[in-house]
């Protein structure tokens, strides 16, 4: 009797702890990201700026934090200006010449190409490349994988298959620039409501990022009626 009561109390306390942890986790991650920006972006930039203007590093903690904050804003501003200039001929030329120099450096060029592929995957409009996010049973029945419909299969492949098949790109995690082209029968495809961008985020994060979803059955008649009117 006492043993059952002790286990029950322990389970309740554990659930409270996990709930509190999940509540504080987003705030903690945000604080860590901000601190990383201040330490690894703001601090080096502030040292460089202070050295250029021949100023001394402030000893007071809050003054040092303010200097790092302004330095972070300064770096973000430079990046924004660079993005603005990249739309024009002179900016594109400078970026292209810089990329050519980097591609000639051994080892560095491999790292740069890999990172650039991942960045291009995020920066380009995935909606224009893929049509829908889908679920397919892969690599065997009873196991599911997220894929993206690129187009409907046409030509010889479609003619020589018994079913109507669809071209589905199955990306790898965490690098979605590689993957498999699967020709999946339409009746074996589960179409999802999530956008291609949300599906790509879920794949790249290895399932850590899950887009919010409210089933139509749980939305209530008022909300469903509003959606139909829109």
KEZAKOL-345228 format. One record per atom (N, C-alpha, C, O): residue in one letter; atom name; x, y, z. Coordinates in steps of 0.02 Angstrom, whole numbers, plus 32768, in hexadecimal, padded with zeros to 4 digits. Last residue first. Layout:
residu:atome:px:py:pz
a:CA:X:Y:Z
...
//
This chain:
residu:atome:px:py:pz
x:N:7D4E:8622:7709
x:CA:7D89:8642:76ED
x:C:7D9F:8620:76AC
x:O:7DD0:8635:768E
x:N:7CEA:85C5:7726
x:CA:7CD7:8606:770B
x:C:7D12:862A:76EB
x:O:7D0A:864C:76B9
x:N:7D35:855D:775B
x:CA:7D13:8552:771D
x:C:7CFE:8593:76FD
x:O:7CFE:8599:76C0
x:N:7D63:8599:77D1
x:CA:7D94:8585:779E
x:C:7D72:857B:775B
x:O:7D8D:858D:7727
x:N:7CEA:85AA:7815
x:CA:7D11:85E5:7803
x:C:7D43:85D5:77CC
x:O:7D4D:85FD:779E
x:N:7CC8:8524:7829
x:CA:7C9D:854D:7801
x:C:7CC1:858C:77E9
x:O:7CB9:85A1:77B0
x:N:7D30:84FF:7880
x:CA:7D2A:84DF:783E
x:C:7CFF:8508:780F
x:O:7D0E:850D:77D4
x:N:7D12:854E:78EE
x:CA:7D50:855A:78CA
x:C:7D4E:853A:7885
x:O:7D67:8557:7855
x:N:7C96:8516:7914
x:CA:7C9B:855D:7905
x:C:7CD9:856C:78DA
x:O:7CD6:8591:78A9
x:N:7CAC:848C:792F
x:CA:7C83:849F:78F5
x:C:7C8B:84E9:78E2
x:O:7C87:84F9:78A7
x:N:7D57:845A:7957
x:CA:7D15:8474:7969
x:C:7CEF:848D:792C
x:O:7D0E:84A1:78FB
x:N:7DD0:841D:794A
x:CA:7DCE:8465:7944
x:C:7D8A:8482:7957
x:O:7D86:84BE:7967
x:N:7DDD:8395:7947
x:CA:7DE6:83B5:7989
x:C:7DDF:8400:7986
x:O:7DE8:8422:79B9
x:N:7DD1:836E:78C6
x:CA:7D9E:8354:78F4
x:C:7DA2:8378:7936
x:O:7D70:837B:795B
x:N:7E42:83A2:788C
x:CA:7E02:83C3:787E
x:C:7DCC:83AC:78AE
x:O:7D9F:83D2:78BF
x:N:7ECD:83B2:78FC
x:CA:7EA2:8389:78D1
x:C:7E5F:83AB:78C7
x:O:7E45:83CD:78F4
x:N:7F4A:8421:78F8
x:CA:7F0C:8415:791B
x:C:7EDE:83EF:78EB
x:O:7ECA:840A:78B7
x:N:7FF6:842F:790B
x:CA:7FC0:8414:78E2
x:C:7F83:8408:790E
x:O:7F88:83E8:7943
x:N:8099:8474:78FD
x:CA:805A:846F:7920
x:C:8024:8457:78F1
x:O:8023:8469:78B6
x:N:8129:8412:78CE
x:CA:80FA:8449:78C2
x:C:80B8:843D:78E7
x:O:80A2:8405:78EF
x:N:81B2:83E9:792D
x:CA:8172:83CF:7916
x:C:8141:8408:790C
x:O:8130:842A:793C
x:N:8257:83CB:7937
x:CA:8228:8401:7928
x:C:81E9:83E4:7909
x:O:81EB:83C8:78D2
x:N:8290:834F:7943
x:CA:828E:837A:797F
x:C:825E:83B5:7975
x:O:8241:83CD:79A6
x:N:829F:8303:78D2
x:CA:8262:82FB:78F8
x:C:825D:8326:7936
x:O:822C:8322:795B
x:N:8316:8330:789A
x:CA:8312:82EB:78B3
x:C:82D5:82DE:78DE
x:O:82D6:82B3:7909
x:N:831B:83AA:7861
x:CA:8324:83A7:78AA
x:C:8322:8360:78C5
x:O:832C:8356:7901
x:N:82FC:838A:77DD
x:CA:833F:83A1:77ED
x:C:834E:839C:7838
x:O:8386:838D:784C
x:N:8273:8366:77E8
x:CA:82A5:8336:77D0
x:C:82EB:834A:77E6
x:O:8311:8320:77FF
x:N:8237:83DB:7816
x:CA:8231:839F:783E
x:C:8265:836B:782A
x:O:8281:8349:7854
x:N:8254:8432:77AC
x:CA:826F:8440:77EF
x:C:826E:8401:781B
x:O:829C:83F4:7840
x:N:8207:83F6:7748
x:CA:824F:83F7:7741
x:C:8271:8405:7784
x:O:82A4:83E7:7794
x:N:8186:840E:7779
x:CA:819D:83CA:7771
x:C:81E8:83C6:776C
x:O:8207:8398:7787
x:N:8184:8499:7772
x:CA:817E:8478:77B3
x:C:8196:8430:77AF
x:O:81B8:8418:77DD
x:N:818E:84A8:76E5
x:CA:81C1:84C5:7711
x:C:81C0:84A4:7756
x:O:81F5:8494:7772
x:N:811A:846B:76B8
x:CA:815A:844D:76A6
x:C:8191:8468:76D4
x:O:81BE:8442:76E7
x:N:809D:8468:773C
x:CA:80BE:8484:7701
x:C:8100:8460:76F4
x:O:8119:843B:771D
x:N:8028:83E8:776C
x:CA:8061:8414:777A
x:C:8081:842C:773A
x:O:8080:8409:7707
x:N:7FCB:838B:7746
x:CA:7FB8:83D1:7742
x:C:7FF2:8401:774E
x:O:7FEE:843B:773B
x:N:7FFB:82FE:76DE
x:CA:7FF9:8323:771D
x:C:7FE5:836B:7711
x:O:7FEC:8386:76DA
x:N:7FC6:8268:7692
x:CA:7FD4:82AF:768A
x:C:7FCA:82D3:76CC
x:O:7F98:82CA:76EE
x:N:8009:81CF:7682
x:CA:7FE0:81F5:76B2
x:C:7FF3:823E:76AC
x:O:802B:8251:76BF
x:N:8008:815A:75FF
x:CA:8022:8199:7618
x:C:7FF0:81B8:7648
x:O:7FB4:81BC:763A
x:N:7FD6:80EE:75BE
x:CA:8001:80E0:75F7
x:C:801D:811F:7617
x:O:8046:811C:7644
x:N:7F94:811C:7550
x:CA:7F6A:8103:7587
x:C:7F93:80F2:75C5
x:O:7F77:80E9:75FB
x:N:7FFD:813A:74F8
x:CA:7FD8:8170:7518
x:C:7FB0:8158:7554
x:O:7FAA:817C:7586
x:N:8098:80E4:750A
x:CA:8053:80E3:74F4
x:C:802A:8117:751A
x:O:8033:811F:7557
x:N:8132:813A:74F4
x:CA:8103:811C:7523
x:C:80BC:811C:7506
x:O:80A6:814F:74EC
x:N:81D0:813B:74D5
x:CA:8193:813C:74AC
x:C:815E:8115:74D3
x:O:815D:80D8:74D1
x:N:824B:819E:7521
x:CA:8220:8163:7526
x:C:81E3:816E:74FB
x:O:81C4:81A3:74FC
x:N:82EA:81D2:752B
x:CA:82AE:81DC:7503
x:C:8287:819B:7504
x:O:829D:8168:74EA
x:N:833E:8201:75C2
x:CA:832A:81CE:7592
x:C:82ED:81E5:756B
x:O:82C2:8208:7586
x:N:83C5:8271:75EF
x:CA:838A:8249:75FE
x:C:837C:8217:75C7
x:O:83A9:8206:75A0
x:N:840B:8310:761E
x:CA:8411:82CD:7602
x:C:83D3:82A4:7616
x:O:83B1:82B4:7646
x:N:83E7:8381:765F
x:CA:83FA:8389:7619
x:C:8406:8346:75F7
x:O:840C:8343:75BA
x:N:83CB:8374:76E4
x:CA:8395:8364:76B6
x:C:83A7:836C:766D
x:O:837E:8361:7642
x:N:8421:8336:7763
x:CA:8430:8359:7725
x:C:83FC:8348:76F0
x:O:83FF:8312:76D3
x:N:8411:82E9:77D4
x:CA:83F6:832D:77D6
x:C:8402:8355:7796
x:O:83EF:838F:7792
x:N:83A0:8289:7771
x:CA:83A7:82B3:77AC
x:C:83F0:82B0:77C3
x:O:840C:8279:77C5
x:N:836A:828B:76C4
x:CA:838D:826E:76FC
x:C:8393:82A1:7734
x:O:838D:82DD:7729
x:N:82C9:8289:766D
x:CA:8309:82A7:7681
x:C:8329:8281:76BC
x:O:8307:825C:76E0
x:N:827A:8249:75EA
x:CA:8283:8237:7630
x:C:82C7:8251:7647
x:O:82FA:8233:7637
x:N:8206:827F:7577
x:CA:824C:8287:758C
x:C:8250:8279:75D7
x:O:822D:8299:75FE
x:N:819D:822B:750B
x:CA:81A5:8243:7550
x:C:81F0:8245:7560
x:O:8213:8213:7558
x:N:8134:8226:7485
x:CA:817A:8231:7496
x:C:817E:824F:74DC
x:O:8166:8286:74E8
x:N:80B7:81A8:7481
x:CA:80C8:81EF:748B
x:C:8112:81F3:749E
x:O:812B:81C9:74C3
x:N:8055:813A:7419
x:CA:808A:8148:7449
x:C:809B:8192:7449
x:O:808F:81B6:7418
x:N:7FD3:80D3:7403
x:CA:7FE5:8118:73F7
x:C:8017:812D:742D
x:O:8005:8130:7467
x:N:8008:8027:73E2
x:CA:7FE6:805C:7408
x:C:7FFA:80A1:73EF
x:O:802B:80A9:73CB
x:N:8058:7FE3:7388
x:CA:8011:7FD2:738C
x:C:7FEA:8009:73AF
x:O:7FB1:8017:739C
x:N:80CE:8030:731A
x:CA:80B9:801C:735D
x:C:806E:8010:735F
x:O:8049:8031:733A
x:N:80E6:8060:729C
x:CA:80F8:801A:72A9
x:C:80EA:8004:72F1
x:O:80FA:7FCB:7303
x:N:80C0:80E6:729F
x:CA:809D:80B8:7273
x:C:80A9:806F:7286
x:O:807C:8046:7282
x:N:811A:8120:72F8
x:CA:80D3:811E:7309
x:C:80AD:80EB:72DE
x:O:8080:80C9:72F7
x:N:8192:8110:72AF
x:CA:818B:80F3:72F2
x:C:8142:80EC:7305
x:O:812D:80B9:7320
x:N:817B:8158:7238
x:CA:8182:810F:7236
x:C:8177:80F0:727A
x:O:8158:80BB:727F
x:N:8117:81E3:7272
x:CA:8142:81C1:7241
x:C:8143:8176:724A
x:O:8112:8157:725F
x:N:8117:8217:7321
x:CA:80FE:8216:72DC
x:C:812C:81EC:72B0
x:O:8161:81D5:72C6
x:N:80E4:8236:73C6
x:CA:810E:8210:7398
x:C:80EE:820D:7353
x:O:80B2:8203:734C
x:N:80CE:82D9:7403
x:CA:80B0:8299:73F1
x:C:80DB:8276:73BD
x:O:80F5:8296:738F
x:N:8149:831D:7475
x:CA:811E:8320:7439
x:C:80FD:82DC:7431
x:O:810D:82AC:7453
x:N:8173:831E:74FB
x:CA:8191:834C:74CB
x:C:8167:8354:748D
x:O:8160:838B:7472
x:N:8142:830F:759F
x:CA:812D:8302:755A
x:C:814D:8335:752D
x:O:8143:8372:7536
x:N:81AA:82D5:761C
x:CA:818F:8311:75FB
x:C:817F:8300:75B3
x:O:81A9:82E6:758E
x:N:819F:8278:76B9
x:CA:81B7:8285:7676
x:C:8195:82C2:7658
x:O:8168:82E0:7677
x:N:81C0:8224:774E
x:CA:81A7:8262:772F
x:C:81C8:826C:76EB
x:O:8205:8268:76E5
x:N:8192:817A:776E
x:CA:81C5:81AD:7762
x:C:81A4:81E9:7740
x:O:8173:81E2:771C
x:N:8166:80EF:77D7
x:CA:8155:8128:77AD
x:C:818F:8159:77A7
x:O:81B8:8161:77D5
x:N:8143:8042:77DE
x:CA:8171:8078:77F0
x:C:8166:80B1:77BE
x:O:815D:80A5:7782
x:N:80EA:7FEA:77A7
x:CA:80E4:7FF7:77EE
x:C:8113:802D:7807
x:O:810D:8043:7840
x:N:8158:7FA6:772F
x:CA:8113:7FB1:7745
x:C:8111:7FBA:7790
x:O:8132:7F95:77B5
x:N:81F6:7FFF:7724
x:CA:81CC:7FC3:771F
x:C:8186:7FD4:7737
x:O:817B:800B:7752
x:N:8238:8076:7733
x:CA:8250:8048:76FF
x:C:8229:8007:76FA
x:O:8239:7FDC:76D1
x:N:8198:80B3:7704
x:CA:81DD:80A8:76F0
x:C:8208:80A3:772E
x:O:81FD:80CA:775C
x:N:8106:80EF:76D1
x:CA:8120:80B7:76F8
x:C:8165:80A4:76DD
x:O:816B:8088:76A7
x:N:80FD:81A1:76D3
x:CA:80FD:8162:76AF
x:C:8119:812C:76DD
x:O:8140:813B:770B
x:N:80B0:823E:76DA
x:CA:80CA:8205:7700
x:C:80C7:81C7:76D3
x:O:8095:81BB:76B1
x:N:80DA:82E0:7694
x:CA:80B4:82A2:7698
x:C:80D5:8270:76C7
x:O:810F:8279:76DA
x:N:80C2:8383:765B
x:CA:80E4:8359:768B
x:C:80BA:831A:7696
x:O:807E:831F:76A1
x:N:80C2:83BB:75AF
x:CA:80A0:83A8:75ED
x:C:80CF:8380:7619
x:O:80FE:8360:7602
x:N:811D:83F1:754E
x:CA:80D7:8403:754E
x:C:80B5:83F6:7592
x:O:8091:8420:75AB
x:N:81C0:843E:753F
x:CA:8194:8406:7553
x:C:814C:841E:755A
x:O:8140:8459:756A
x:N:81E9:84B9:7509
x:CA:8209:847B:74F6
x:C:81DC:8440:7504
x:O:81D3:8414:74D9
x:N:81A0:851E:753F
x:CA:81A5:851D:74F6
x:C:81C4:84DD:74DD
x:O:81BA:84CA:74A3
x:N:81AD:850A:75C6
x:CA:816B:8500:75AA
x:C:816E:84FC:755E
x:O:8145:84DB:753F
x:N:822D:852F:75E4
x:CA:8220:84E8:75DC
x:C:81DC:84DB:75BD
x:O:81D1:84A7:759E
x:N:828B:85AC:75AF
x:CA:8244:859F:75BC
x:C:8234:8556:75AF
x:O:822F:8541:7575
x:N:832A:85AE:7600
x:CA:8301:85A9:75C4
x:C:82B9:8597:75D7
x:O:82AE:8577:760A
x:N:835F:85A3:7681
x:CA:8352:85E5:7664
x:C:8325:85E2:7628
x:O:82FD:8610:761D
x:N:8370:851B:76A1
x:CA:8343:8545:76C9
x:C:832F:8584:76A4
x:O:82F5:8599:76A7
x:N:83C9:84F3:763E
x:CA:838B:84CD:7648
x:C:8359:84F5:766F
x:O:831D:84F3:7660
x:N:8432:8549:7650
x:CA:8409:8550:7614
x:C:83C7:852B:761A
x:O:8394:8541:75FF
x:N:8466:8512:76C6
x:CA:844A:8555:76C7
x:C:841C:8561:768B
x:O:83E7:857E:7691
x:N:8494:8497:7696
x:CA:8460:8498:76C9
x:C:843E:84DC:76CB
x:O:8401:84E0:76D1
x:N:84F4:84C5:763A
x:CA:84BD:849B:7623
x:C:8484:849C:7655
x:O:8449:84A2:7642
x:N:854C:8508:768E
x:CA:8528:852E:765C
x:C:84EC:8506:7642
x:O:84B7:8523:7634
x:N:8585:849F:76D7
x:CA:855C:84D0:76FA
x:C:8531:84F7:76C8
x:O:84F7:8506:76D6
x:N:85CA:8460:766C
x:CA:8597:843C:7692
x:C:8568:846D:76B5
x:O:852B:8465:76B2
x:N:8622:84C4:7641
x:CA:85F0:84A9:7612
x:C:85B8:8486:7638
x:O:857D:848D:7626
x:N:8671:84D6:76B5
x:CA:8649:850E:769A
x:C:8612:84F4:766C
x:O:85D9:850B:7670
x:N:86B1:845B:76C1
x:CA:8685:8473:76F6
x:C:8656:84A8:76DC
x:O:861A:84A8:76EB
x:N:86FA:845D:764A
x:CA:86C9:8428:7656
x:C:8697:843C:768C
x:O:865B:8431:7685
x:N:874D:84CC:765B
x:CA:871C:84CD:7625
x:C:86E7:8497:762E
x:O:86AD:84A2:761D
x:N:879F:84A5:76C3
x:CA:8770:84DB:76CF
x:C:8739:84DB:7699
x:O:86FF:84E9:76A7
x:N:87E6:843E:767B
x:CA:87BF:8430:76B7
x:C:878B:8466:76C4
x:O:8750:8456:76D0
x:N:8844:84BB:761E
x:CA:8834:8475:7630
x:C:8811:8470:7674
x:O:881D:8499:76A1
x:N:8802:8543:75C9
x:CA:8825:8530:7607
x:C:8813:84E8:7619
x:O:87D8:84DA:7622
x:N:87B3:8563:7560
x:CA:87F7:854E:7550
x:C:881F:8539:758E
x:O:8856:851F:7588
x:N:873E:8594:7593
x:CA:873C:8552:7573
x:C:8782:8539:7560
x:O:8789:84FE:7551
x:N:8762:8614:75BB
x:CA:8757:85E1:75EE
x:C:875A:859C:75CF
x:O:8774:856D:75EE
x:N:8766:8655:753E
x:CA:87A3:8651:7567
x:C:879D:8619:759B
x:O:87CC:85F3:75A6
x:N:86E0:864B:7518
x:CA:8714:862B:74EE
x:C:8755:8623:7515
x:O:8778:85F0:750F
x:N:86A2:8699:7579
x:CA:8695:8651:7577
x:C:86C9:862C:754E
x:O:86DD:85F5:7560
x:N:86D4:8718:7555
x:CA:86E5:86FB:7596
x:C:86DA:86B0:7597
x:O:8703:868B:75B2
x:N:8696:8728:74D9
x:CA:86DF:8725:74DD
x:C:86F7:8706:751E
x:O:8727:86E0:7520
x:N:8610:872D:7504
x:CA:8625:86F8:74D6
x:C:8671:86F1:74D8
x:O:868A:86B8:74D8
x:N:860E:87A1:7552
x:CA:85FF:8760:7572
x:C:8618:8727:7546
x:O:8634:86F6:755F
x:N:862C:8801:74EF
x:CA:8659:87F8:7528
x:C:864E:87B4:7549
x:O:867E:8792:755A
x:N:85BA:87F0:749C
x:CA:85FD:87E5:7482
x:C:862F:87D8:74BA
x:O:8658:87AB:74B6
x:N:8551:8815:74EE
x:CA:8554:87D0:74D5
x:C:859A:87BF:74BB
x:O:85B2:8787:74C4
x:N:856F:889E:74FF
x:CA:856F:8870:7538
x:C:8574:8828:7523
x:O:8599:8801:7542
x:N:8561:88CC:747B
x:CA:85A1:88D3:749E
x:C:85A5:88A3:74D8
x:O:85D9:8882:74E2
x:N:84D8:88AE:745D
x:CA:850F:8891:7436
x:C:8551:8893:745D
x:O:8574:8861:745F
x:N:846E:8888:74EB
x:CA:8486:88B2:74B6
x:C:84C6:8895:7498
x:O:84E6:886A:74B5
x:N:8451:8839:7555
x:CA:841E:883D:7521
x:C:8436:8865:74E5
x:O:8416:8863:74B0
x:N:84B4:884B:75B1
x:CA:84B7:880E:7588
x:C:8483:880D:7551
x:O:8488:87E5:7523
x:N:8491:88B9:75FC
x:CA:84BE:88C4:75C4
x:C:84C2:8887:7596
x:O:84D1:888E:755B
x:N:8440:8879:765D
x:CA:8423:88AC:7631
x:C:844F:88B5:75F3
x:O:8435:88B8:75BB
x:N:849D:8828:769E
x:CA:8464:8809:767B
x:C:8443:8839:764B
x:O:842D:8824:7615
x:N:84EC:888E:76D3
x:CA:8509:8860:76A3
x:C:84D2:883C:767B
x:O:84D8:8834:763E
x:N:8492:88C5:772D
x:CA:84A9:88EE:76F5
x:C:84C7:88C2:76BF
x:O:84BD:88CE:7683
x:N:848A:8858:7786
x:CA:844E:886F:7762
x:C:8461:8899:7725
x:O:8444:8891:76F0
x:N:850C:8853:77B7
x:CA:84F1:881A:7792
x:C:84B5:882E:7769
x:O:84AC:8817:7730
x:N:850F:88CF:77F8
x:CA:853D:88C3:77C0
x:C:8523:8889:7796
x:O:8525:888C:7758
x:N:84AE:88B8:785C
x:CA:84A4:88ED:782A
x:C:84D0:88E2:77ED
x:O:84B9:88EB:77B4
x:N:84EC:8856:78A7
x:CA:84AE:8845:7885
x:C:849F:8879:784E
x:O:8487:8867:7819
x:N:8556:88A5:78D8
x:CA:8565:886D:78AC
x:C:8526:8858:7885
x:O:852A:884B:7849
x:N:850B:8900:7928
x:CA:8536:8918:78F2
x:C:8545:88E1:78BF
x:O:8542:88EC:7883
x:N:84D1:88AB:7985
x:CA:84A6:88D0:7957
x:C:84CD:88EA:791B
x:O:84B5:88E9:78E3
x:N:8548:8887:79C5
x:CA:8520:8854:79A3
x:C:84F1:8874:7970
x:O:84EA:885C:7938
x:N:856C:8902:79FB
x:CA:8598:88E3:79C9
x:C:8573:88AD:79A2
x:O:857D:88A5:7966
x:N:8507:8914:7A57
x:CA:850C:8942:7A1E
x:C:8539:8926:79E8
x:O:852C:8931:79AC
x:N:8529:88A8:7AAC
x:CA:84E7:88AB:7A8B
x:C:84E9:88D9:7A4E
x:O:84D1:88C7:7A19
x:N:85A8:88CA:7AD9
x:CA:85A0:888E:7AB1
x:C:855E:888E:7A8B
x:O:855A:8877:7A52
x:N:8584:893D:7B22
x:CA:85B2:8943:7AE9
x:C:85AC:8906:7ABC
x:O:85AA:890E:7A7F
x:N:8533:8902:7B84
x:CA:8516:8934:7B55
x:C:8542:893B:7B17
x:O:8529:893F:7ADF
x:N:8591:88B3:7BC7
x:CA:8558:8893:7BA5
x:C:8539:88C2:7B72
x:O:8527:88AD:7B3B
x:N:85E4:8917:7BFB
x:CA:8600:88E6:7BCC
x:C:85C8:88C4:7BA5
x:O:85CF:88B9:7B68
x:N:858C:8950:7C53
x:CA:85A5:8978:7C1C
x:C:85C2:894B:7BE6
x:O:85B9:8957:7BAA
x:N:8578:88E9:7CAD
x:CA:853F:88FE:7C85
x:C:8555:8929:7C4B
x:O:8535:8928:7C16
x:N:85FC:88DA:7CE4
x:CA:85DB:88A3:7CC0
x:C:85A3:88BD:7C93
x:O:859F:88A9:7C58
x:N:8683:8948:7CCD
x:CA:8642:893C:7CEC
x:C:861B:890A:7CC2
x:O:861A:890E:7C84
x:N:86EF:895E:7C7D
x:CA:86F5:892C:7CB1
x:C:86B2:891A:7CD0
x:O:86AA:88E3:7CEB
x:N:86FD:8975:7BCD
x:CA:86DE:8986:7C0D
x:C:86E2:894D:7C3E
x:O:86DA:8912:7C2C
x:N:8797:8984:7B78
x:CA:875E:8958:7B85
x:C:873F:896A:7BC9
x:O:8764:896D:7BFA
x:N:87C0:8A21:7B2C
x:CA:87CD:89EB:7B5C
x:C:878E:89C3:7B68
x:O:8756:89DD:7B62
x:N:87DD:8A4E:7A80
x:CA:87BA:8A55:7ABF
x:C:87CA:8A19:7AEB
x:O:87E0:89E5:7AD3
x:N:8801:8A5E:79F8
x:CA:8833:8A66:7A2E
x:C:8811:8A75:7A71
x:O:8825:8AA2:7A96
x:N:87AF:8A3D:7994
x:CA:87A6:8A80:79AE
x:C:87D4:8A8F:79EA
x:O:87D0:8AC3:7A0A
x:N:87DA:89BA:7981
x:CA:87DD:89EA:7949
x:C:87D9:8A32:7962
x:O:87FB:8A5E:7949
x:N:87BF:8980:79FC
x:CA:8804:8984:79E7
x:C:880B:89B8:79AF
x:O:883C:89DD:79AD
x:N:8735:8986:79FC
x:CA:8759:89AB:7A2F
x:C:87A3:89B4:7A1C
x:O:87C1:89E7:7A2A
x:N:871C:892E:7990
x:CA:8709:8974:798C
x:C:872E:899F:79BF
x:O:8744:89D6:79AF
x:N:8750:88B5:79C3
x:CA:876A:88D1:7985
x:C:875B:891C:7980
x:O:8786:8944:796D
x:N:8701:88A3:7A34
x:CA:874A:88A9:7A3C
x:C:8769:88C9:79FE
x:O:8796:88F2:7A03
x:N:8684:8898:79F6
x:CA:8691:88D1:7A23
x:C:86DC:88DA:7A2E
x:O:86F4:8913:7A30
x:N:8694:881F:79B0
x:CA:8688:885E:798B
x:C:8697:889B:79B6
x:O:86B4:88CB:799E
x:N:86A4:87C2:7A19
x:CA:86DB:87CF:79E9
x:C:86D3:880F:79C2
x:O:8703:8833:79B5
x:N:8621:87DB:7A59
x:CA:8660:87E5:7A7B
x:C:869B:87EF:7A4B
x:O:86C0:881F:7A52
x:N:85BC:87BC:79F6
x:CA:85C4:87FF:7A13
x:C:8607:880C:7A31
x:O:8626:8840:7A25
x:N:85D9:8734:79D8
x:CA:85D2:8766:79A4
x:C:85E0:87AC:79C0
x:O:8608:87D1:79A5
x:N:85E9:86E9:7A4A
x:CA:8610:86D6:7A0F
x:C:8609:8706:79D4
x:O:862F:8702:79A4
x:N:859C:8729:7AAF
x:CA:85E0:8712:7ABD
x:C:8609:8708:7A7E
x:O:8643:871B:7A7B
x:N:8520:874A:7A73
x:CA:8547:877E:7A95
x:C:8590:8769:7A9E
x:O:85BD:8792:7A96
x:N:84FA:86CC:7A41
x:CA:8503:8704:7A14
x:C:852E:873B:7A33
x:O:855B:8757:7A13
x:N:84F3:8684:7AB8
x:CA:8524:8670:7A85
x:C:8530:86A9:7A54
x:O:8569:86B5:7A3F
x:N:8487:86C7:7AF4
x:CA:84C9:86CA:7B13
x:C:8500:86B7:7AE2
x:O:8536:86D5:7AE2
x:N:8420:86A4:7A9B
x:CA:8432:86EA:7AA3
x:C:8478:86F1:7AC2
x:O:849F:871B:7AAC
x:N:8421:8619:7AB1
x:CA:842F:8633:7A6E
x:C:8444:867C:7A72
x:O:8474:8691:7A52
x:N:83FE:8613:7B39
x:CA:843F:85F8:7B23
x:C:8452:8614:7ADF
x:O:848C:8626:7AD3
x:N:837E:864A:7B35
x:CA:83B2:866C:7B5B
x:C:83F8:8655:7B46
x:O:8426:867D:7B41
x:N:833D:85E6:7AE9
x:CA:8341:862B:7AD0
x:C:8378:8652:7AF3
x:O:839E:8676:7AD3
x:N:8349:857B:7B40
x:CA:836A:8577:7AFE
x:C:8372:85BD:7AE1
x:O:83A6:85CE:7AC4
x:N:82F9:85AB:7BA9
x:CA:833F:859D:7BB4
x:C:8366:859B:7B73
x:O:839D:85B5:7B6E
x:N:827B:85B5:7B6C
x:CA:829B:85F1:7B87
x:C:82E5:85E7:7B91
x:O:830D:8613:7B82
x:N:8265:852C:7B4C
x:CA:8269:855F:7B17
x:C:828B:859F:7B2E
x:O:82B2:85BC:7B09
x:N:826C:84F3:7BD5
x:CA:829C:84E2:7BA1
x:C:829F:8516:7B69
x:O:82D5:852B:7B56
x:N:8207:850C:7C2F
x:CA:8241:8538:7C31
x:C:8271:852D:7BF7
x:O:829C:8557:7BEA
x:N:81AB:84A7:7C0F
x:CA:8195:84ED:7C0F
x:C:81D0:851D:7C0B
x:O:81CD:8550:7BE9
x:N:81F3:8434:7C1F
x:CA:81DA:8444:7BDC
x:C:81C4:848D:7BD7
x:O:81CA:84AC:7BA3
x:N:8205:843D:7CAA
x:CA:823F:843D:7C7E
x:C:822A:8451:7C37
x:O:824C:8479:7C16
x:N:8182:8432:7CD9
x:CA:81A7:8470:7CE4
x:C:81E3:8476:7CB7
x:O:81F3:84AD:7C9F
x:N:816A:83AE:7CAE
x:CA:8141:83E5:7C96
x:C:8164:8428:7C9E
x:O:8164:8452:7C71
x:N:81CB:8369:7CF8
x:CA:81CE:8368:7CAF
x:C:81A5:83A0:7C91
x:O:81B9:83BE:7C5F
x:N:819B:8383:7D7B
x:CA:81DD:8399:7D67
x:C:81E3:839C:7D1B
x:O:81FE:83CD:7D00
x:N:811E:8346:7D77
x:CA:8123:838E:7D84
x:C:8166:83AA:7D6C
x:O:816A:83DE:7D4C
x:N:8147:82C2:7D64
x:CA:811F:82E4:7D30
x:C:8121:832F:7D38
x:O:8125:8354:7D07
x:N:8187:82AD:7DDE
x:CA:81AD:82A8:7DA0
x:C:8188:82CB:7D68
x:O:81A7:82EF:7D40
x:N:811B:82B8:7E36
x:CA:8152:82E8:7E3B
x:C:817B:82E8:7DFA
x:O:8190:831D:7DE2
x:N:80D1:8247:7E0B
x:CA:80B4:828A:7E07
x:C:80EA:82BF:7E08
x:O:80E9:82EF:7DE1
x:N:812B:81E1:7E2B
x:CA:8116:81EB:7DE5
x:C:80F9:8231:7DDC
x:O:8107:8252:7DA9
x:N:8130:81EC:7EB6
x:CA:816D:81F6:7E8E
x:C:815B:8204:7E45
x:O:817A:822F:7E26
x:N:80AC:81CB:7ED6
x:CA:80C5:820E:7EE6
x:C:8103:821D:7EBC
x:O:810B:8254:7EA3
x:N:80AD:8144:7EAB
x:CA:807E:8174:7E8E
x:C:8095:81BB:7E9A
x:O:8093:81E5:7E6C
x:N:810B:810A:7EFD
x:CA:8116:810A:7EB5
x:C:80EA:813E:7E94
x:O:8100:8162:7E67
x:N:80CA:811A:7F7A
x:CA:810B:813A:7F6D
x:C:8119:813F:7F23
x:O:812F:8173:7F0B
x:N:8057:80CC:7F69
x:CA:804E:8113:7F75
x:C:808F:8139:7F66
x:O:808E:816F:7F4A
x:N:8090:804D:7F5C
x:CA:8069:8069:7F24
x:C:8062:80B4:7F2C
x:O:8066:80D9:7EFA
x:N:80C9:8043:7FDC
x:CA:80F4:8042:7FA1
x:C:80D0:8060:7F65
x:O:80ED:8087:7F3F
x:N:805D:8042:802E
x:CA:8089:807B:8033
x:C:80B6:807F:7FF5
x:O:80C6:80B5:7FDD
x:N:802A:7FC4:8000
x:CA:8000:8000:8000
x:C:802C:803F:8000
x:O:8022:806B:7FD7
//
